[in-house]
Amino acid sequence: MKKSNRAAVFESKVAELLAVTAGLKVPHILMLRRMTQADPETSAWANERELGVVFDTILDRAVAAVDTEELGAYADQQFDALLPAGDEEARDKERWLLFDVCKKYLAKRKPVVAAPVVEEEVVLDDDAPIPGGDFKVIFDETIARYTRRCLHTLVVGAGASSLRPHIPVPFLLAPGFAVGYETLLRKFVLPDIRATKRIGELAASRHWDDTASNRLIAMIQSGGSSNAILDTWDARWAAYKSEGVGAKHKKHNDPWEVFKEAAAKGGYTPPNETDIPLLHSVIRWEPDALAEAWRELSLQYQQEFHAKTKHEQAREGAVRDCLVRFIREMPKRAGDMISVKAFFELPKCDRMFLRKLMQTVGGTDVERRRVAPGLVHFYNNLPL
């Protein structure tokens, strides 16, 4: 077909499509888009890029006619109600297309009122030196600060959580949870651990000067067998599964009330006994490693989905592979929590993305639960 003839046919076809789709809803437009792409005669008058531009315009017109709050409700459900039935891969691409087309309209949505944040109950000055001399103070303050930094690195901000407001942020990623966790440690867990023979021996084994905090952190990060801090931590948390946290304290001092009170103020669901494995894991996460992992993931996301130039474009699946590596190489559940944070903060890391991520992590449910228990638990409990 001559260039001039092709241009005339293209204009005619576009005009025809604009007229035909004038009264159609989004699902019908997406279905027509599939049919047009599959039609072998389409290539005679439009290439893939041109067809994409045409249907983006048609979709934009249909989306503009939808009430902003109604459109936001569709977005909260990952646009499931607007996607025609069919191949999941095709639906996934259409879901991302709708996110891109709807972005400017969703920006006009009424702001979601952020959940109230728990007031800080302690002075959070992690850079202030911990003076030497008193092992009890050094031990408690070091572990409290260390775990606090881990949790703060994973917090989902109020603005980010509005991306999926119909899905509650898990307690561990909620603003304010770190305060409740630290209160639990200082009041119940750390006194139990310091009361053990091994930590008593550790306290008496050396002089605890101003470098003591760094030495304790080095012990925690060294891992390995015969690690007095980690072994004692593991044993105490393991006993909590049968005894209950705070078993060595007075019955009226219910440690779970600490979480319930913080959750009521912070607007999230508090943890319970079934969450002990996750609460137990925090000490093995390294704050700097978590922060570096999130920076790397954010960069990969930008390069895969929002690259400014072709040279900067990351290959397809780069973000997923990045998370798989974190899940497999970082301490248990650390990579899981980064994946959950990505779900709330990165638009394209949606429900479908998490499903593909889990399928990549393990071929069977047993394998997935073994490798990524925190991620599997979160995905399986997502509201429909």
N, C-alpha and C positions, 0 to 999 in steps of 0.2 A: 504494500500500500504506500502511495506517495505521501511525502511529509505533509503537504497541504490537505490532502484527502483525510489523512489520519487525524489532523488537527480538527477538521470539520466534524468527523465522526465522534471524536472525543468530546467536543462541545455539545454535540447533539445528545450523546449518551449521558453526560453529566446533567444536562437540563432535564432529561427524562427521569433520571434518578432523583433529582431534587423535587420534581413534581410528584413522583410516585410515593416518595417518603414523607411528604409534607404533613400527613396526619398520623404517621406511624409512631408507635412507642419504641423505646430503646430495645426491648427484646426482639421485636420484629425487624428492626434495622440491623441488629447483629446477625440475625438469621439470613437476611438478604445479603449482607456482606459476605457471609460464608458461601452462599450460593453463587454470588458474582465471582468470588475468587476461584471457586472450583470449576466455573464454566470455561472450557478451552477457548471459546471465542473471545473472551475478555482480553487476552493478550494481544489481539489484533488492534485494539484501540487504547489500551492503557497498560502501563507496567505496574509492578507491585507498589512502587513509591507513589505513583500518581493515584492509584486506586486508594491507597492509604490516606492521602490528603483529602480526597473526595469524601470518603466515609467519615473521616475525622470532622469535617465540616457538617456533614449530615447529623452525626451524633451530637455535636456541639449544639446544633439547633434544637434537637429533641431534649437534651439535658437542660438547656436554658429555660424550657417550658415547665420544668418540674420545680415545685416549691422547694426552697433551700433546705428547710427542716426535713422534708420528706426525702430529699436527696441524701441528707446527712444520715438518716435512718438506714437507707440502702447501703451507704458506705460503712456504717457500723457493723453491718452483717456481711461485709466483703462483697457486696453487690450480687449475692447469690440469687435474689429474687428477679434480677434483671438479665441473668445469663440463660440463654436457651440450653436445652438439654443437649448432650453430645459428649464428644471426647474431652476428657479432663484437661489435657494439655491445651486444647483450643480454648476451653473455658478459662483456663488460667491466664492465657494471653489476653483474652477479652477483658478479664478482671483488671489486669494492669492497665489496659487501654482506657477503661472507664475511670480508674484512679487519675490518670493523666488528664483526661478531658474534664473531669469534674473538679480538679484541684482549685481552679480560680473561683468556682461557685461555692465550694465548701468553705473557702476563706471568709465568705460573708455570713457564715452560720453564727448563730448566737453563741457566745463563749460558754463553755461548760464550767460551772462553778467548781473550783478545785476543792478536794477534800481538805479539811483543816489539818494543819500539821501540828504534831505534838510539840509542845514547848520544850526546849532543851533543858534538861534538869541538871546538867553538869557543864562545866566549862570545857569546851571542845578545843583545846589548844594542844594539838598533837606535836607541835614543834618545841614546846617548852621542855627543858631537860627534866628528867626524873632524878631527884637527888638520891645519892646512895645512903647506905646505912641501915635502913629498915627494910628487910627482905619482904615482909608482908605488903608494904606499900609498893615496892618496886614490882613485885610479882603481879599483883592485881592491876596496877596502873598500866603495866606493859601489855598484858593480854587484853585488857579493856580497850586500850588505844589501837592495838593491832587489829582486833576484830572489828572495831568501829570503822576504821579506815577501809576495810574490805567491804563492809555493808554500804558505806557512803558511796563507794565507787559504782555500786550496782543500782543505786536508787533511780527509779523512773520519775522524772520531773513531772510536775502538774501539767505543764504544757504538752509534753509528749504523750501523757496518758490520755489526753483528749482525742488522740487519733483513733482510739478504740474505746470510747467511754462506756459502752455496754458490757465490757469485760473488766471485772475487778482486778486490780493489780495485786499479785500475790504478796503476802505479808512481808517476805524477805526483801522485796524490791520497793516496798512502800516507804514514802517519807515518814520519818518518825520511828520506824521500827527499830533502828539502831539503838535508840535511847532505851527502849524496853528490853532489848537483848542485853545491853550493858548492865542494866539494873538487875536482871536475872543472874548474870554472871557474878556481879559483886556481892549480891545478897545470898545466893544459894550455891552456885557451882564452884567458884574459886575458893570459898572457905572449906568446902568438902575436900577439894584437891590438896589444899595446903595442909590439911589435917592428916594426909597419908604419910606413911613412913618414908617413902622415897623422896617426896618433896621436902620433908623435914631434914633428911640427910643432905639433900642438895643445899638447903639453906645454911646448914652448919659446915659445909665443905669448904667454903671460901669466904673472903671478905667481899662484900657487895658494895663497891664504890660507885662513882658517878658513871662508869661505863657498864654497869650491871644490866641495864635495860637492853643495850645492844647485844650483850652476851646471851640473854634469854631469847631474844628474837633469832639470833643465829642458831641456838639449840632447836627452836621450833622449826626453822626452815631447813635444818639439816636432815630431818626425818630419820629414817633408819630404825633398826632394832635397838632395844635398850635405851630408848630416849625417855628420860624420866618424865618430862612434861607431857609429851604426847601419849605415852603409855598410861599415865595416870589419868589424863583427860579421857582417853578411850574407855578405860575401865569404869570411870565414874559415870559417863554417859550411858555405857552399856547396862549398868546397874539401874539407871533411871527407868529403863524400859519395863522392869518388873516392880521396882520399889516406888517409882515416881520421883520427879525432881523435887528436891527439898526434903527427902525422906528423913534426913538426919536432923531436921529442924522441927520446931513446934508445929503441930497439926494445923493450927489456925493461920500459919504463914503459908498460904497457898501460892506457889510460884506462878501458876498459870493466871492468877489474877493480875499479875504484873502485865502480862500480854493483853489480857482482856481490857484493862483500863487504857492502855496505850492505843489499842485498836479502836476503842470507842471514840477516842479523841482524833485519831488519824483517819478514820473512815475505811478501815480494811478488816478482813476476816482474820482473827487471831489464830496462831498455831495451837496445836494440841499434841497429845502424846504420840500420835502417828507421825508427827513432823520431827520427832527427835533425831532421826538420821540426818536431816538437813541442818538442823540447829547444831548438831555435833560436828558437821563438816567445816564450819566457817573458819576454824583456827588453822586449817591446812591451806587455805587460800592466801596467796600473797598479794597485798594491796597493789604494789607496783606492777606485778604481772597482770592483774585484772585490768588496771588502767591502760597498760600497753596493749593488751588484747583488744580492748574496746576502741582504742585509737586505730589499730590496724584494721579492725572490722569496718569502722566508719569510712576509712580511706578506700577499702575494697568496694564498699557499697557505692561510694561516689563514683569510682572508676567504672563499675559495672553498669550502673543505671543512670548516672548523670554526668558522664564524661564530657568535657568541654571540646575535646578534639579526638579524632580517631586514634591518634598516637597514644592518648591516655586511656583509651577504652580497655577495660579488663575483659577477659574471656567470660563467656556465659557460664554461670555456676561458680564463679570465684568466691562469692559471699558464702554460699553453701559449703564449699570445700574448706573455707577458712573456719567456719563454725565446727565442722566435723573434726578438724585438727585440734581445736580448742577442747572439744568434748573428750577426745581420745588422749590428749597429751597433758592437759591440766589436771590438777587434783579433782577427785570425784565431786561431781555436781557443780563445779565452778563453770565449766563450759556450758552446762545446762542453763545456768542462771544468766549467762551472757546471751544465750539464744533467746531466752524469755524476754530479756531487756530489749533485744533487737525487735521482737514482735511488737512491743509497745512504742518504740521510738523510730523504727524504720518502716515506712509504708509498705514496701514490697515484700517485707518479711512477714507475710500474712499467714492465715491458717493453712492454705495450700502449701506455702513455702515450708512451714514446720512439718507438714506431713511428708514432703519429699526429703527433708532433712533427716527425719527419723528413719525413713526407708534406706537412706544412704548409710546411716550409722549402723543399722543391723537388718538382716534379712528376715528375722523372725521376731515375734513379740518378746520371746525370752531373751534374745540377744539385745534387743533395744532396751529392755528394762535393766539388763545387767550393765550396759555401757552408759546409758543416759536416763537413769531413773527419775531425776527431777524434771527433765523435759517431757518424758512420757506421762508423768503424773499431771503436769500442767495441761498438756494437749488433751488428754482423756477427760479432763474436767472442764474444758471450754464449754460455755453455754452454746446451745444450738442456735 
